[in-house]
Amino acid sequence: MLPALKAEAVKLAPLVIARHGRVAIGDAIATLLGADCVVVLIGERRASPPRQHGAYLTWQPRPDTTDAERNCISTSGPTHRL
């Protein structure tokens, strides 16, 4: 994906890794960096089925962004192994 974005002259902000962060942390970081869009990738959560991951995309994030303004793409794998 990175080569395709670079080919389109999309400027990327630094990658930020936040352990135990919540989705809204992306809004604060994007605001500080002056980003137009933020993508937050979330791994497995304790209360979620195994192998469930989510990607939250927010256009023009700001500190008071609501959950309704985010786009979520979620995937889950099998809940058990054969």
Secondary structure, DSSP 8 states (H G I E B T S, - for coil): -HHHHHHTT---------TT--TTHHHHHHHHHT-SEEEEEE---TTS-TTEEEEEEEES--TT--GGGSEEEEEE--SS--
